[in-house]
């Protein structure tokens, strides 16, 4: 059940644990995305995005790049998903962008 789908009957003004857990998970994912965005936008002016991706400030991004260098695309995508909490499509696009 998604966050905005038909709620279960739980009483007036109440929420259930599943909704609270879902909102907490979404908040964690947004926080991770905001941190990534802050890192990406903190690059000096004139730096190309692909060059910024190769200057990895996080150790796990260096590991993703090492997996790419070893032609282990699937493992790189899996690690990216684990660290960011993003979906498969977003992780695949981000990791493939690192290859360019």
Secondary structure, DSSP 8 states (H G I E B T S, - for coil): --TTS------TT---HHHHHHHHHHHHHHHHHHHHHHHHHTS-TT--HHHHHHS--SHHHHHHHHHHHTT-HHHHHHHHHHHH---HHHHHHHHHHHH-
